[in-house]
Amino acid sequence: QVQLVESGGGLVQAGGSLRLSCAVSGITFSRATMAWYRQTPGEQRELVASISNSGNTKYADSVKDRFTISRDNAKNTVYLQMNSLKPEDTAVYYCSAVGIRGGLRYVYWGQGTQVTVSS
């Protein structure tokens, strides 16, 4: 059974920091591309940051220089360090895992964690 469990969300004032974690089980974590998405009510889910199995990272323009994605393959965990938070960062943040198993592409999602940034 594949599980992605996010944690670390909460309420923070503008300018503050949070670190999200996503603990993964049931897949070969080191082979997966991991990503963080976020979604606000009525909006499409948007990619925030991704990290490949080789450690290459990509960021949405809106979070560049403020957010950092990292992974610990020994702990099967991906992180999102969020600094200089803004009210517009308020959203539900989701962790995803993408890879290939048995010749088939898979995508798994976590349940999401709420991040609220107050002004």
Z-matrix of the N, CA and C atoms (Angstrom, degrees):
N
C 1 1.463
C 2 1.523 1 108.83
N 3 1.323 2 114.62 1 129.35
C 4 1.454 3 120.12 2 -179.10
C 5 1.526 4 108.97 3 -88.90
N 6 1.320 5 115.37 4 133.46
C 7 1.466 6 120.24 5 177.46
C 8 1.522 7 109.86 6 -135.73
N 9 1.319 8 115.15 7 135.17
C 10 1.455 9 122.89 8 171.12
C 11 1.520 10 105.26 9 -124.66
N 12 1.313 11 116.26 10 117.51
C 13 1.459 12 121.06 11 -174.86
C 14 1.526 13 109.17 12 -120.56
N 15 1.330 14 115.18 13 111.04
C 16 1.459 15 120.97 14 179.12
C 17 1.522 16 110.64 15 -86.81
N 18 1.308 17 114.86 16 151.80
C 19 1.464 18 121.55 17 174.42
C 20 1.525 19 108.60 18 -154.01
N 21 1.315 20 115.02 19 166.08
C 22 1.462 21 119.99 20 175.11
C 23 1.505 22 115.54 21 104.79
N 24 1.325 23 117.22 22 -5.49
C 25 1.456 24 119.09 23 178.29
C 26 1.518 25 111.17 24 -71.47
N 27 1.328 26 115.66 25 172.03
C 28 1.449 27 119.95 26 178.88
C 29 1.505 28 111.71 27 161.36
N 30 1.321 29 114.67 28 -164.96
C 31 1.464 30 122.54 29 -179.10
C 32 1.520 31 108.60 30 -104.17
N 33 1.324 32 115.63 31 131.19
C 34 1.462 33 120.59 32 -179.54
C 35 1.519 34 108.43 33 -143.66
N 36 1.311 35 116.07 34 151.94
C 37 1.456 36 120.11 35 176.83
C 38 1.530 37 110.48 36 -79.73
N 39 1.304 38 115.65 37 154.80
C 40 1.467 39 120.84 38 176.50
C 41 1.524 40 109.24 39 -55.09
N 42 1.337 41 114.35 40 137.33
C 43 1.452 42 120.61 41 -176.99
C 44 1.513 43 113.86 42 92.58
N 45 1.322 44 116.27 43 -11.90
C 46 1.453 45 121.08 44 -179.12
C 47 1.519 46 113.01 45 -82.96
N 48 1.330 47 114.47 46 -174.33
C 49 1.458 48 121.25 47 -176.99
C 50 1.524 49 111.14 48 -132.65
N 51 1.310 50 114.46 49 152.98
C 52 1.465 51 122.63 50 172.06
C 53 1.517 52 107.49 51 -144.12
N 54 1.336 53 115.45 52 152.90
C 55 1.453 54 120.07 53 172.17
C 56 1.515 55 108.87 54 -123.94
N 57 1.317 56 114.93 55 119.57
C 58 1.460 57 120.71 56 176.23
C 59 1.523 58 109.33 57 -91.82
N 60 1.325 59 114.65 58 145.81
C 61 1.457 60 121.49 59 175.55
C 62 1.515 61 109.28 60 -125.85
N 63 1.314 62 115.57 61 150.28
C 64 1.468 63 121.00 62 176.14
C 65 1.521 64 107.21 63 -137.71
N 66 1.327 65 115.32 64 109.35
C 67 1.459 66 121.29 65 179.16
C 68 1.523 67 108.97 66 -91.88
N 69 1.320 68 115.65 67 130.19
C 70 1.469 69 121.42 68 -171.75
C 71 1.521 70 110.29 69 -118.47
N 72 1.310 71 115.81 70 139.73
C 73 1.456 72 121.17 71 173.93
C 74 1.520 73 109.03 72 -143.16
N 75 1.341 74 115.37 73 156.51
C 76 1.450 75 120.29 74 175.76
C 77 1.518 76 115.42 75 93.42
N 78 1.328 77 117.70 76 -3.85
C 79 1.465 78 122.06 77 174.93
C 80 1.523 79 108.41 78 -133.51
N 81 1.327 80 115.27 79 166.48
C 82 1.461 81 119.59 80 173.54
C 83 1.518 82 107.00 81 -80.90
N 84 1.310 83 114.86 82 92.57
C 85 1.456 84 121.43 83 -169.97
C 86 1.528 85 111.85 84 -55.91
N 87 1.304 86 117.33 85 -41.90
C 88 1.467 87 120.43 86 -174.07
C 89 1.522 88 112.82 87 -63.26
N 90 1.308 89 117.15 88 -19.52
C 91 1.465 90 120.98 89 -178.76
C 92 1.527 91 112.49 90 -93.80
N 93 1.311 92 117.26 91 -10.80
C 94 1.455 93 120.66 92 -173.63
C 95 1.528 94 111.64 93 -89.00
N 96 1.324 95 115.26 94 146.60
C 97 1.453 96 120.80 95 165.97
C 98 1.517 97 106.94 96 -85.19
N 99 1.315 98 115.20 97 128.10
C 100 1.465 99 120.68 98 -178.10
C 101 1.515 100 109.97 99 -109.28
N 102 1.309 101 115.23 100 149.16
C 103 1.459 102 119.04 101 -178.20
C 104 1.522 103 110.49 102 -150.66
N 105 1.311 104 114.08 103 157.55
C 106 1.465 105 122.68 104 171.07
C 107 1.529 106 107.76 105 -115.38
N 108 1.314 107 114.44 106 132.97
C 109 1.456 108 122.67 107 173.82
C 110 1.523 109 107.61 108 -120.49
N 111 1.316 110 115.16 109 165.41
C 112 1.457 111 119.61 110 172.77
C 113 1.523 112 109.44 111 -142.25
N 114 1.325 113 113.25 112 156.92
C 115 1.467 114 119.13 113 -176.79
C 116 1.518 115 109.47 114 -148.47
N 117 1.333 116 115.48 115 135.65
C 118 1.455 117 121.85 116 172.68
C 119 1.529 118 108.29 117 -112.17
N 120 1.326 119 118.31 118 158.39
C 121 1.470 120 120.96 119 -176.96
C 122 1.515 121 112.06 120 -55.21
N 123 1.315 122 115.86 121 130.67
C 124 1.451 123 121.18 122 177.07
C 125 1.514 124 114.46 123 81.63
N 126 1.329 125 116.26 124 -0.80
C 127 1.454 126 119.64 125 -178.87
C 128 1.523 127 110.51 126 -114.50
N 129 1.339 128 115.16 127 160.28
C 130 1.455 129 119.52 128 175.81
C 131 1.526 130 110.09 129 -75.97
N 132 1.305 131 113.93 130 152.38
C 133 1.464 132 119.13 131 175.64
C 134 1.529 133 107.98 132 -67.37
N 135 1.338 134 116.11 133 134.26
C 136 1.457 135 119.54 134 -178.14
C 137 1.521 136 110.67 135 -120.77
N 138 1.324 137 115.16 136 146.34
C 139 1.453 138 120.92 137 177.90
C 140 1.521 139 109.83 138 -73.43
N 141 1.317 140 115.31 139 129.91
C 142 1.461 141 121.59 140 177.85
C 143 1.528 142 110.00 141 -98.55
N 144 1.323 143 116.01 142 -50.96
C 145 1.462 144 120.67 143 -178.13
C 146 1.518 145 109.07 144 -160.84
N 147 1.331 146 115.57 145 152.40
C 148 1.460 147 120.52 146 176.52
C 149 1.525 148 109.37 147 -139.02
N 150 1.332 149 114.27 148 157.04
C 151 1.466 150 120.39 149 176.56
C 152 1.522 151 107.71 150 -141.15
N 153 1.310 152 115.88 151 126.08
C 154 1.458 153 120.39 152 -177.35
C 155 1.529 154 110.32 153 -79.48
N 156 1.333 155 115.03 154 174.46
C 157 1.459 156 118.50 155 179.30
C 158 1.524 157 112.03 156 -68.39
N 159 1.328 158 116.89 157 -15.55
C 160 1.463 159 120.47 158 176.60
C 161 1.530 160 112.45 159 -98.33
N 162 1.319 161 115.77 160 1.13
C 163 1.461 162 120.12 161 175.74
C 164 1.511 163 116.16 162 95.45
N 165 1.321 164 117.87 163 3.67
C 166 1.461 165 120.21 164 176.79
C 167 1.521 166 109.88 165 -71.27
N 168 1.316 167 115.90 166 135.25
C 169 1.457 168 120.64 167 -176.71
C 170 1.521 169 112.11 168 -117.22
N 171 1.323 170 114.34 169 151.27
C 172 1.459 171 121.80 170 174.86
C 173 1.519 172 107.72 171 -138.23
N 174 1.342 173 115.57 172 148.16
C 175 1.456 174 120.90 173 -178.31
C 176 1.516 175 111.27 174 -135.34
N 177 1.318 176 115.09 175 148.86
C 178 1.451 177 119.81 176 168.72
C 179 1.529 178 107.92 177 -67.06
N 180 1.327 179 115.86 178 146.99
C 181 1.466 180 119.50 179 -178.68
C 182 1.530 181 111.75 180 -57.35
N 183 1.333 182 115.60 181 -33.65
C 184 1.465 183 120.16 182 -175.37
C 185 1.528 184 113.39 183 -68.45
N 186 1.325 185 117.37 184 -16.18
C 187 1.470 186 119.40 185 -176.96
C 188 1.522 187 113.26 186 -118.99
N 189 1.340 188 116.54 187 -2.98
C 190 1.459 189 119.37 188 -179.64
C 191 1.521 190 110.15 189 -56.58
N 192 1.306 191 116.22 190 140.59
C 193 1.466 192 124.63 191 178.96
C 194 1.526 193 113.11 192 72.50
N 195 1.335 194 117.49 193 -0.32
C 196 1.470 195 120.16 194 176.01
C 197 1.524 196 112.02 195 -117.96
N 198 1.332 197 116.76 196 -35.53
C 199 1.450 198 122.01 197 -177.56
C 200 1.521 199 109.89 198 -109.47
N 201 1.334 200 115.73 199 148.53
C 202 1.460 201 121.49 200 176.28
C 203 1.523 202 109.58 201 -134.93
N 204 1.328 203 115.54 202 125.05
C 205 1.462 204 120.73 203 175.83
C 206 1.526 205 108.24 204 -98.25
N 207 1.326 206 115.87 205 140.98
C 208 1.459 207 120.59 206 178.11
C 209 1.525 208 108.39 207 -148.88
N 210 1.309 209 115.68 208 166.22
C 211 1.460 210 120.17 209 179.91
C 212 1.518 211 109.47 210 -140.52
N 213 1.322 212 114.97 211 149.60
C 214 1.448 213 122.61 212 174.98
C 215 1.521 214 106.79 213 -124.13
N 216 1.314 215 116.87 214 99.56
C 217 1.464 216 120.45 215 -175.84
C 218 1.525 217 112.01 216 -67.13
N 219 1.309 218 117.84 217 -24.56
C 220 1.464 219 120.54 218 177.83
C 221 1.523 220 111.09 219 -70.43
N 222 1.337 221 116.14 220 -27.93
C 223 1.463 222 120.58 221 -178.90
C 224 1.522 223 112.30 222 -105.46
N 225 1.340 224 117.55 223 1.34
C 226 1.473 225 120.89 224 -178.20
C 227 1.534 226 111.19 225 52.70
N 228 1.320 227 114.55 226 44.64
C 229 1.463 228 119.65 227 -174.73
C 230 1.527 229 110.39 228 -135.37
N 231 1.318 230 114.86 229 140.47
C 232 1.457 231 121.71 230 173.62
C 233 1.527 232 107.47 231 -116.57
N 234 1.324 233 114.93 232 145.52
C 235 1.458 234 121.25 233 -176.17
C 236 1.519 235 111.00 234 -123.01
N 237 1.317 236 114.98 235 156.71
C 238 1.453 237 120.99 236 169.96
C 239 1.525 238 107.15 237 -134.90
N 240 1.319 239 115.52 238 106.92
C 241 1.450 240 121.12 239 175.47
C 242 1.522 241 108.31 240 -86.61
N 243 1.320 242 116.05 241 121.31
C 244 1.458 243 121.17 242 -175.78
C 245 1.531 244 108.78 243 -117.24
N 246 1.303 245 116.07 244 115.33
C 247 1.460 246 122.53 245 179.48
C 248 1.526 247 110.39 246 -114.87
N 249 1.307 248 115.37 247 163.99
C 250 1.472 249 121.29 248 178.25
C 251 1.523 250 111.08 249 48.52
N 252 1.306 251 115.20 250 48.18
C 253 1.466 252 119.99 251 -175.75
C 254 1.516 253 111.74 252 -64.10
N 255 1.332 254 114.52 253 146.10
C 256 1.457 255 123.23 254 -179.47
C 257 1.526 256 109.00 255 -120.81
N 258 1.332 257 117.38 256 155.91
C 259 1.475 258 119.02 257 177.25
C 260 1.531 259 112.54 258 -55.04
N 261 1.313 260 117.54 259 -32.57
C 262 1.466 261 119.57 260 179.88
C 263 1.529 262 113.43 261 -72.32
N 264 1.327 263 117.72 262 -6.08
C 265 1.461 264 120.49 263 172.80
C 266 1.532 265 111.76 264 -81.99
N 267 1.317 266 117.06 265 -6.65
C 268 1.455 267 120.98 266 179.10
C 269 1.522 268 110.33 267 -60.92
N 270 1.319 269 116.33 268 125.37
C 271 1.471 270 121.98 269 -177.02
C 272 1.520 271 108.81 270 -178.01
N 273 1.313 272 114.70 271 171.79
C 274 1.463 273 120.42 272 165.59
C 275 1.518 274 106.84 273 -89.90
N 276 1.313 275 116.10 274 127.41
C 277 1.459 276 121.95 275 -177.95
C 278 1.528 277 109.43 276 -103.05
N 279 1.326 278 114.45 277 130.84
C 280 1.461 279 121.72 278 -177.66
C 281 1.525 280 110.16 279 -118.63
N 282 1.305 281 114.42 280 141.31
C 283 1.453 282 122.58 281 173.78
C 284 1.527 283 108.14 282 -96.46
N 285 1.333 284 116.83 283 142.70
C 286 1.461 285 119.38 284 175.81
C 287 1.524 286 109.87 285 -135.71
N 288 1.320 287 114.04 286 153.29
C 289 1.465 288 122.16 287 176.04
C 290 1.520 289 108.11 288 -127.68
N 291 1.323 290 115.50 289 130.20
C 292 1.459 291 121.55 290 -179.62
C 293 1.524 292 108.25 291 -127.79
N 294 1.336 293 115.52 292 134.67
C 295 1.451 294 118.96 293 178.30
C 296 1.507 295 111.13 294 -167.88
N 297 1.313 296 114.94 295 -169.25
C 298 1.461 297 121.28 296 178.56
C 299 1.512 298 107.68 297 -126.96
N 300 1.333 299 113.92 298 130.19
C 301 1.461 300 119.60 299 178.28
C 302 1.511 301 108.12 300 -139.30
N 303 1.321 302 116.46 301 126.88
C 304 1.452 303 119.86 302 -177.94
C 305 1.522 304 112.91 303 62.59
N 306 1.332 305 115.20 304 28.85
C 307 1.462 306 118.90 305 179.92
C 308 1.514 307 114.62 306 81.43
N 309 1.321 308 116.59 307 -0.92
C 310 1.463 309 120.44 308 -178.45
C 311 1.525 310 110.11 309 -114.23
N 312 1.325 311 115.54 310 139.91
C 313 1.449 312 120.28 311 176.89
C 314 1.520 313 109.68 312 -76.49
N 315 1.319 314 115.89 313 138.74
C 316 1.458 315 119.74 314 175.81
C 317 1.526 316 110.19 315 -124.89
N 318 1.317 317 114.70 316 153.73
C 319 1.461 318 122.55 317 172.58
C 320 1.520 319 107.27 318 -137.95
N 321 1.302 320 116.01 319 124.90
C 322 1.460 321 121.16 320 176.99
C 323 1.523 322 109.09 321 -122.47
N 324 1.346 323 115.09 322 149.41
C 325 1.451 324 122.51 323 -177.75
C 326 1.521 325 110.62 324 -126.25
N 327 1.318 326 114.45 325 149.04
C 328 1.446 327 119.83 326 169.37
C 329 1.513 328 110.46 327 -84.25
N 330 1.338 329 115.35 328 -179.14
C 331 1.460 330 120.48 329 -176.12
C 332 1.524 331 112.28 330 -86.11
N 333 1.317 332 117.65 331 -12.34
C 334 1.455 333 121.89 332 178.05
C 335 1.516 334 112.73 333 95.66
N 336 1.324 335 114.68 334 151.56
C 337 1.458 336 121.36 335 175.42
C 338 1.528 337 108.29 336 -137.33
N 339 1.328 338 115.75 337 135.37
C 340 1.462 339 120.60 338 -174.96
C 341 1.524 340 110.58 339 -81.25
N 342 1.315 341 115.26 340 131.72
C 343 1.464 342 121.89 341 171.56
C 344 1.522 343 107.46 342 -119.16
N 345 1.314 344 116.06 343 123.96
C 346 1.462 345 121.40 344 179.22
C 347 1.520 346 108.57 345 -124.32
N 348 1.335 347 115.26 346 124.53
C 349 1.461 348 120.96 347 -179.95
C 350 1.518 349 107.96 348 -113.46
N 351 1.299 350 116.34 349 118.12
C 352 1.462 351 121.28 350 -178.44
C 353 1.535 352 109.85 351 -92.12
N 354 1.323 353 114.37 352 147.73
C 355 1.487 354 119.49 353 -178.38
C 356 1.520 355 111.37 354 -89.45
